[in-house]
């Protein structure tokens, strides 16, 4: 069994998507402590000067809680700055006009959720719908065999291959048994000249749209 062990994300990058596409079981570690260095509350987009984070603020009193218990801080105006970053960076992308209204509606809908995990689950599902991909992550809180230590967990569920979240050593427990799901990041056209890897799925969707399946096929095949 191949398992992808990641924290909840609303718009993962292609490294983490590759892990999920290749896994037999996708586990989102919602019981682990939230970290400002993680990606449960943020994603990267392609800015004119490189990568740029878009963020959701979380309530200060929740920052030491498990991800499943963290609430979005709606007292701060986060939706418009987030949306302005997407609009400014992608208004010249090939599929901007095709998706922009639906994406705006998705963010407005998700902005009504109290919990960060609710936002992540909703928006991730929307992204999978646009990309026509069927991925069903399971929450670690619903898995009796789950253990906070990856070595113990993969032993409990008899997994033979483990993918961890990309560049997660500062907030996710590590093991030398983990393997890289993606060694050669696929290149695709971006609105800004040159290619910058590590962007979230928002970048792929707005630049490649219905042609994204070509990149997804590369993610599935690379390394096999």
Legacy VTK file of the C-alpha trace (Angstrom):
# vtk DataFile Version 3.0
C-alpha trace
ASCII
DATASET POLYDATA
POINTS 224 float
0.000 0.000 0.000
1.182 3.507 -0.875
0.212 6.227 1.549
0.403 10.012 1.245
0.627 11.668 4.640
0.007 15.396 4.520
-1.608 18.191 6.459
-4.900 19.583 5.093
-4.421 21.998 2.180
-6.921 23.986 0.147
-4.686 24.344 -2.932
-1.645 22.005 -2.798
1.409 22.362 -5.007
2.281 19.791 -7.645
4.710 17.939 -5.386
1.936 17.181 -2.919
-0.619 16.549 -5.637
1.768 14.009 -7.160
1.923 12.197 -3.816
-1.859 12.104 -3.605
-2.279 10.920 -7.193
0.119 8.011 -6.613
-1.207 6.980 -3.207
-3.679 4.231 -2.417
-4.584 6.094 0.769
-4.421 9.861 1.335
-4.326 10.918 4.986
-4.717 14.497 6.105
-3.244 14.972 9.569
-5.982 17.083 11.097
-5.075 16.064 14.663
-1.567 17.491 14.453
-0.718 20.906 15.882
-1.228 23.851 13.544
1.968 25.568 12.417
2.425 28.942 10.773
5.079 27.273 8.589
2.600 24.726 7.244
0.237 25.050 4.284
-3.125 24.413 5.904
-3.829 28.168 5.899
-1.900 29.291 2.838
-0.831 28.523 -0.727
1.677 29.894 -3.192
0.896 31.648 -6.459
3.175 32.945 -9.191
3.883 36.626 -8.692
5.764 38.901 -11.055
8.868 38.558 -8.876
8.568 34.871 -8.031
6.447 32.951 -5.543
3.913 34.783 -3.386
1.885 33.460 -0.464
-1.868 33.939 -0.154
-3.029 33.511 3.431
-5.975 32.958 5.714
-5.509 34.405 9.209
-6.246 32.166 12.175
-7.413 33.213 15.629
-4.476 33.924 17.922
-5.882 31.785 20.734
-6.083 28.790 18.368
-2.468 28.742 17.208
-1.484 25.999 19.659
-4.453 23.793 18.823
-4.831 20.844 16.473
-5.568 21.812 12.879
-9.108 20.458 13.157
-9.856 22.930 15.951
-8.308 26.058 14.429
-10.728 28.828 13.475
-10.340 31.438 10.753
-10.017 34.975 12.107
-12.877 36.685 10.302
-12.307 39.892 12.228
-9.497 40.551 9.761
-10.210 41.431 6.146
-8.429 38.562 4.444
-10.696 37.793 1.467
-10.062 40.940 -0.551
-6.233 40.925 -0.169
-6.181 37.235 -1.109
-8.431 37.812 -4.086
-6.518 40.899 -5.222
-3.307 38.837 -5.281
-4.961 36.253 -7.537
-6.515 38.895 -9.780
-3.345 40.971 -10.115
-1.084 37.997 -10.838
-3.373 36.027 -13.154
-5.516 38.482 -15.075
-3.411 37.848 -18.208
-3.357 34.054 -17.827
-4.954 31.974 -20.576
-7.908 30.634 -18.577
-8.477 33.568 -16.246
-11.789 34.618 -17.799
-13.019 31.028 -17.918
-12.643 30.331 -14.190
-12.549 33.694 -12.457
-16.252 34.040 -11.630
-16.532 30.525 -10.212
-13.326 30.878 -8.211
-14.529 34.151 -6.751
-17.762 32.448 -5.733
-15.810 29.554 -4.208
-13.722 31.873 -2.051
-16.798 33.837 -0.987
-18.596 30.621 -0.065
-15.621 29.230 1.820
-15.180 32.512 3.658
-18.372 31.689 5.574
-16.792 28.683 7.294
-15.695 29.039 10.891
-13.080 26.285 10.917
-9.960 26.278 8.767
-10.393 22.550 8.084
-13.870 23.189 6.684
-12.400 25.744 4.303
-9.636 23.349 3.217
-12.019 20.473 2.564
-14.466 22.593 0.590
-11.944 24.407 -1.553
-9.849 21.300 -2.220
-12.961 19.521 -3.475
-13.728 22.452 -5.770
-10.206 22.354 -7.198
-10.529 18.631 -7.861
-13.825 19.268 -9.631
-12.234 21.806 -11.966
-9.351 19.453 -12.719
-11.680 16.447 -13.074
-9.743 14.434 -10.527
-11.295 12.135 -7.941
-9.249 12.277 -4.742
-10.800 11.423 -1.387
-8.465 12.250 1.498
-9.274 10.734 4.869
-8.805 12.650 8.087
-6.397 11.124 10.577
-8.991 11.747 13.301
-11.194 9.123 11.608
-8.497 6.421 11.358
-8.118 4.207 14.469
-4.657 3.030 13.362
-3.294 6.564 13.052
-0.168 7.380 15.025
1.531 10.756 15.188
4.835 9.021 14.385
4.965 8.033 10.684
7.017 4.879 11.283
4.432 3.547 13.725
1.526 4.533 11.506
2.798 2.834 8.353
3.495 -0.267 10.424
-0.042 -0.183 11.840
-1.628 -0.070 8.388
1.018 -2.247 6.701
2.019 0.383 4.129
5.109 -0.267 2.021
5.505 3.208 0.498
5.196 6.551 2.285
5.004 10.034 0.787
5.304 12.985 3.139
4.410 16.597 2.477
6.971 18.443 0.351
9.599 20.374 2.338
7.726 19.815 5.580
10.576 19.147 8.005
9.804 22.288 10.036
6.256 21.244 10.910
5.666 17.561 10.071
7.251 14.553 11.765
9.802 12.985 9.428
11.092 9.491 8.730
13.890 8.175 6.561
11.413 5.673 5.140
9.638 8.395 3.168
10.268 8.618 -0.583
9.944 11.555 -2.968
6.855 11.296 -5.188
8.163 13.794 -7.737
11.776 14.345 -8.746
11.248 16.252 -11.998
8.684 19.016 -11.719
6.709 19.361 -14.983
7.002 22.657 -16.833
3.940 24.364 -18.298
3.191 27.849 -19.695
2.789 30.564 -17.083
1.440 34.078 -17.582
4.774 35.579 -16.498
7.807 34.821 -18.647
9.940 31.958 -17.399
8.807 29.070 -15.235
8.712 28.989 -11.438
7.932 25.671 -9.769
6.228 25.156 -6.434
3.034 27.046 -7.262
-0.319 25.842 -6.030
-2.993 24.301 -8.215
-4.480 27.757 -8.750
-1.513 28.504 -10.989
-1.957 25.341 -13.043
-5.713 25.835 -13.380
-5.573 29.469 -14.499
-2.699 28.897 -16.915
-3.618 25.522 -18.376
-7.325 25.080 -17.692
-8.756 22.102 -19.551
-5.238 21.179 -20.710
-4.164 20.560 -17.099
-4.732 16.832 -17.603
-1.479 16.711 -19.588
0.454 17.890 -16.530
-1.504 15.586 -14.233
-0.596 12.621 -16.437
3.070 13.513 -15.990
2.602 13.640 -12.223
1.075 10.166 -12.245
3.758 8.630 -14.448
6.922 10.353 -13.195
8.990 8.096 -10.979
7.047 4.931 -11.737
LINES 1 225
224 0 1 2 3 4 5 6 7 8 9 10 11 12 13 14 15 16 17 18 19 20 21 22 23 24 25 26 27 28 29 30 31 32 33 34 35 36 37 38 39 40 41 42 43 44 45 46 47 48 49 50 51 52 53 54 55 56 57 58 59 60 61 62 63 64 65 66 67 68 69 70 71 72 73 74 75 76 77 78 79 80 81 82 83 84 85 86 87 88 89 90 91 92 93 94 95 96 97 98 99 100 101 102 103 104 105 106 107 108 109 110 111 112 113 114 115 116 117 118 119 120 121 122 123 124 125 126 127 128 129 130 131 132 133 134 135 136 137 138 139 140 141 142 143 144 145 146 147 148 149 150 151 152 153 154 155 156 157 158 159 160 161 162 163 164 165 166 167 168 169 170 171 172 173 174 175 176 177 178 179 180 181 182 183 184 185 186 187 188 189 190 191 192 193 194 195 196 197 198 199 200 201 202 203 204 205 206 207 208 209 210 211 212 213 214 215 216 217 218 219 220 221 222 223
